[in-house]
Each structure stands twice: as structure tokens, then as C-alpha cells.
């Protein structure tokens, strides 16, 4: 028979949409914003850690989330072994 009370698929949490790997497209300097290419678009980003590190262009980073209404991605360097 018909299932009139079938639950609709729930949308994933918005925070999950802002996690994954990105590529730095504009240098991210300590305590400053830069830019990354993430999921088909360019986003403003800054280092999520309060450390003096520069993330260079073409460097692979991990997106951990975002902050602010204008959505600044929070990223950290990926250490390749």
C-alpha cells in the first residue's frame, strides 16, 4: 500500500558541506585571510590555528569549517608523509 507517512530524506548538516580538501589559490599569511579553491569555487579562507605559518599557492589544505556570515573557511595545512 501507500506509505503516506514516509519520512523525507533529511538534508545534511550545513557544516558538513564545509569540510574536505582545498587548494590555496591566494597565499594565506599568518593572521591574515587568503583564498582557496574548494568544491568548484573560490572562497576566502584563513588558517584555523593561531600559529605563524604561511600557506603558499597550490598547497593542499583541509577545510575544517567556517566562521562569520560572509563565510570565511577555516583551513589547516595537510602534512603529507
Secondary structure as GFF3:
##gff-version 3
##sequence-region A 1 81
A	DSSP	three_ten_helix	14	18	.	.	.	ID=ss1
A	DSSP	beta_strand	20	26	.	.	.	ID=ss2
A	DSSP	beta_strand	34	38	.	.	.	ID=ss3
A	DSSP	beta_strand	41	47	.	.	.	ID=ss4
A	DSSP	beta_strand	60	67	.	.	.	ID=ss5
A	DSSP	beta_strand	72	77	.	.	.	ID=ss6
###
